[in-house]
Amino acid sequence: MSEEDKNEYLKIAQNVGVFNHEEIEVILEILEEYKRFPEKDYFLFEEREGETITGFLLFGKNSLTKFCWEVYWLVVNKNFQGRGIGKKLMKRMEEFILPKEDKAIIRLETSSKTEYAHARRLYERLEFNEAVRIPNFYDQGDDLMIYYKQIGNLDPDELLYDYQNRQEASVSTHNLQNASI
């Protein structure tokens, strides 16, 4: 990634009009890290129309998990929104992940603010499920919303079974600890 491209990504993010100063700084940090160590912790996909960057996606593998990937930033140039660019970038990410993993969970976080409604609708159309909502996480009236999508050979019943077994084990351990007091 050239310095010129990095600056163009930042300009696009700023011009979208929904990201605050702190969010732009985080995008810059990830871009700088990607520039220093391409495809180590972060991956960058972009779409262009001619020489114009129409959108970009920053994502990476969650290092503390076996098969979870994180979407850090999906940014579509304000002049190109509504043309399927976000969808195209997200599909490219899935196509990138699946040859590496036979199964994966893709996770992302977003805001409940009205300005993010278009993005949330995109995630839902792409079959992401809302998993968690933490009220007033970012600010009064601005909830944290966590979405996820399972791709590949991930059996939802297997996940539920594993979750139930962990819950039962946790209850058993709790009961043993209380019994020994």
FIRO-63341 format. One record per residue (C-alpha): chain; x, z, y; residue number from 1. Coordinates in pm, whole numbers, plus 50000, padded with zeros to 5 digits. Example, Ala and Ser with C-alpha at 12.3 -4.5 7.8 and 13.67 -1.06 7.14 Angstrom:
2
<volo A,<51230,50780,49550>,1>
<volo A,<51367,50714,49894>,2>
! end
This chain:
181
<volo A,<50000,50000,50000>,1>
<volo A,<50140,49902,50335>,2>
<volo A,<50129,50120,50644>,3>
<volo A,<49900,49858,50797>,4>
<volo A,<49656,49886,50504>,5>
<volo A,<49662,50267,50523>,6>
<volo A,<49573,50251,50891>,7>
<volo A,<49296,50001,50816>,8>
<volo A,<49147,50235,50552>,9>
<volo A,<49145,50519,50804>,10>
<volo A,<48990,50299,51072>,11>
<volo A,<48711,50197,50831>,12>
<volo A,<48645,50561,50738>,13>
<volo A,<48632,50664,51104>,14>
<volo A,<48400,50377,51197>,15>
<volo A,<48147,50457,50923>,16>
<volo A,<48039,50743,51148>,17>
<volo A,<47959,51007,50886>,18>
<volo A,<48299,51165,50819>,19>
<volo A,<48417,51450,51040>,20>
<volo A,<48775,51504,51156>,21>
<volo A,<48863,51727,50860>,22>
<volo A,<48731,51472,50611>,23>
<volo A,<48936,51196,50775>,24>
<volo A,<49243,51421,50746>,25>
<volo A,<49178,51467,50373>,26>
<volo A,<49144,51090,50327>,27>
<volo A,<49477,51051,50509>,28>
<volo A,<49643,51311,50283>,29>
<volo A,<49524,51135,49968>,30>
<volo A,<49632,50795,50102>,31>
<volo A,<49976,50936,50185>,32>
<volo A,<50006,51086,49837>,33>
<volo A,<49897,50757,49681>,34>
<volo A,<50150,50571,49892>,35>
<volo A,<50434,50803,49777>,36>
<volo A,<50330,50810,49411>,37>
<volo A,<50099,50517,49333>,38>
<volo A,<49866,50584,49040>,39>
<volo A,<50018,50923,48958>,40>
<volo A,<49729,51148,49061>,41>
<volo A,<49518,50905,49262>,42>
<volo A,<49399,50551,49217>,43>
<volo A,<49288,50317,49494>,44>
<volo A,<49057,50019,49457>,45>
<volo A,<48957,49799,49745>,46>
<volo A,<48729,49505,49808>,47>
<volo A,<48808,49235,50061>,48>
<volo A,<48635,48943,50219>,49>
<volo A,<48917,48716,50322>,50>
<volo A,<49166,48942,50499>,51>
<volo A,<48904,49207,50585>,52>
<volo A,<48887,49525,50377>,53>
<volo A,<48517,49570,50306>,54>
<volo A,<48545,49897,50114>,55>
<volo A,<48771,50125,49917>,56>
<volo A,<48749,50389,49647>,57>
<volo A,<48989,50680,49591>,58>
<volo A,<48960,50847,49252>,59>
<volo A,<49168,51021,48988>,60>
<volo A,<49177,51202,48657>,61>
<volo A,<49106,51572,48672>,62>
<volo A,<49429,51714,48530>,63>
<volo A,<49261,52029,48397>,64>
<volo A,<49022,51840,48170>,65>
<volo A,<49042,51615,47867>,66>
<volo A,<48824,51332,47994>,67>
<volo A,<48690,51406,48343>,68>
<volo A,<48756,51179,48639>,69>
<volo A,<48682,51256,49004>,70>
<volo A,<48555,51025,49277>,71>
<volo A,<48724,51155,49590>,72>
<volo A,<48612,50899,49849>,73>
<volo A,<48393,50590,49842>,74>
<volo A,<48401,50422,50181>,75>
<volo A,<48231,50094,50270>,76>
<volo A,<48306,49918,50597>,77>
<volo A,<48007,49972,50829>,78>
<volo A,<47973,49596,50884>,79>
<volo A,<47945,49531,50509>,80>
<volo A,<47713,49809,50391>,81>
<volo A,<47411,49716,50181>,82>
<volo A,<47591,49424,50013>,83>
<volo A,<47675,49590,49681>,84>
<volo A,<48037,49673,49764>,85>
<volo A,<48006,50042,49675>,86>
<volo A,<47841,49950,49345>,87>
<volo A,<48114,49697,49270>,88>
<volo A,<48389,49951,49337>,89>
<volo A,<48224,50216,49119>,90>
<volo A,<48175,49967,48833>,91>
<volo A,<48541,49862,48861>,92>
<volo A,<48640,50226,48827>,93>
<volo A,<48433,50263,48509>,94>
<volo A,<48589,49944,48368>,95>
<volo A,<48933,50086,48452>,96>
<volo A,<48865,50421,48284>,97>
<volo A,<48705,50308,47958>,98>
<volo A,<49008,50127,47808>,99>
<volo A,<49208,50447,47868>,100>
<volo A,<48944,50687,47732>,101>
<volo A,<48679,50631,47466>,102>
<volo A,<48458,50867,47667>,103>
<volo A,<48463,51010,48014>,104>
<volo A,<48269,51213,48266>,105>
<volo A,<48288,51097,48625>,106>
<volo A,<48219,51366,48884>,107>
<volo A,<48170,51349,49258>,108>
<volo A,<48071,51576,49541>,109>
<volo A,<47866,51490,49845>,110>
<volo A,<47667,51644,50125>,111>
<volo A,<47292,51691,50152>,112>
<volo A,<47297,51573,50515>,113>
<volo A,<47068,51285,50603>,114>
<volo A,<47370,51067,50685>,115>
<volo A,<47465,51077,50316>,116>
<volo A,<47120,50980,50181>,117>
<volo A,<47223,50615,50134>,118>
<volo A,<47527,50722,49928>,119>
<volo A,<47317,50959,49716>,120>
<volo A,<47067,50681,49642>,121>
<volo A,<47358,50460,49532>,122>
<volo A,<47488,50728,49295>,123>
<volo A,<47143,50776,49147>,124>
<volo A,<47097,50399,49100>,125>
<volo A,<47433,50398,48919>,126>
<volo A,<47291,50663,48681>,127>
<volo A,<47474,50964,48823>,128>
<volo A,<47284,51288,48769>,129>
<volo A,<47266,51573,49015>,130>
<volo A,<47422,51870,48836>,131>
<volo A,<47459,52138,49102>,132>
<volo A,<47339,52205,49452>,133>
<volo A,<47489,52493,49647>,134>
<volo A,<47283,52570,49958>,135>
<volo A,<47460,52595,50295>,136>
<volo A,<47800,52525,50134>,137>
<volo A,<47945,52314,50415>,138>
<volo A,<47732,52457,50697>,139>
<volo A,<47385,52594,50759>,140>
<volo A,<47148,52334,50614>,141>
<volo A,<47432,52127,50461>,142>
<volo A,<47437,52172,50085>,143>
<volo A,<47710,52073,49842>,144>
<volo A,<47571,51833,49583>,145>
<volo A,<47767,51762,49266>,146>
<volo A,<47682,51453,49063>,147>
<volo A,<47815,51339,48726>,148>
<volo A,<47791,51042,48494>,149>
<volo A,<47889,51019,48129>,150>
<volo A,<48039,50691,48010>,151>
<volo A,<48172,50563,47680>,152>
<volo A,<48116,50732,47345>,153>
<volo A,<48000,51065,47480>,154>
<volo A,<47716,51210,47275>,155>
<volo A,<47492,51422,47503>,156>
<volo A,<47368,51622,47200>,157>
<volo A,<47730,51707,47112>,158>
<volo A,<47788,51834,47466>,159>
<volo A,<47471,52045,47454>,160>
<volo A,<47572,52187,47113>,161>
<volo A,<47920,52272,47243>,162>
<volo A,<47771,52436,47555>,163>
<volo A,<47526,52643,47348>,164>
<volo A,<47806,52757,47114>,165>
<volo A,<48020,52865,47411>,166>
<volo A,<47725,53053,47560>,167>
<volo A,<47661,53231,47227>,168>
<volo A,<48031,53317,47193>,169>
<volo A,<48033,53453,47548>,170>
<volo A,<47731,53675,47476>,171>
<volo A,<47889,53797,47150>,172>
<volo A,<48217,53882,47326>,173>
<volo A,<48025,54063,47601>,174>
<volo A,<47831,54264,47341>,175>
<volo A,<48154,54357,47156>,176>
<volo A,<48318,54472,47477>,177>
<volo A,<48019,54689,47569>,178>
<volo A,<47999,54833,47218>,179>
<volo A,<48361,54951,47231>,180>
<volo A,<48317,55139,47560>,181>
! end
